[in-house]
Amino acid sequence: MTTCTSAEDAIREIERVAFDGVVTDWRLGRERGRAIVEAAKARLTVPVVVVSGYVAEAFQAAEPLADIYLEKPADPRELVQILHTVLQAKAIRNHKLPA
């Protein structure tokens, strides 16, 4: 697990490391989590989960960018279960044999 203190740091890490998934807030102080979601989706084929008190704002985008949006305060157990489920689904898709 990697934690970052700014959108700029998170984007730099996304460009440097091949993550299995990304969890971010939609707002990070004056910065926007949208930039993190966009960077993750452009660089990685991983699930992206947004946990935010601004989920309604996130849905005002032209199209939803993240795979899942959770309203704060999110139950940590629910977040872990969601991450487990989306990572498991990704693993199944990646290992699917051609017909």
Secondary structure as UniProt FT lines:
FT   HELIX           7..16
FT   STRAND          22..24
FT   STRAND          27..28
FT   TURN            29..30
FT   STRAND          31..32
FT   HELIX           34..43
FT   STRAND          48..52
FT   TURN            53..54
FT   HELIX           55..58
FT   TURN            59..60
FT   STRAND          68..71
FT   HELIX           76..94
//
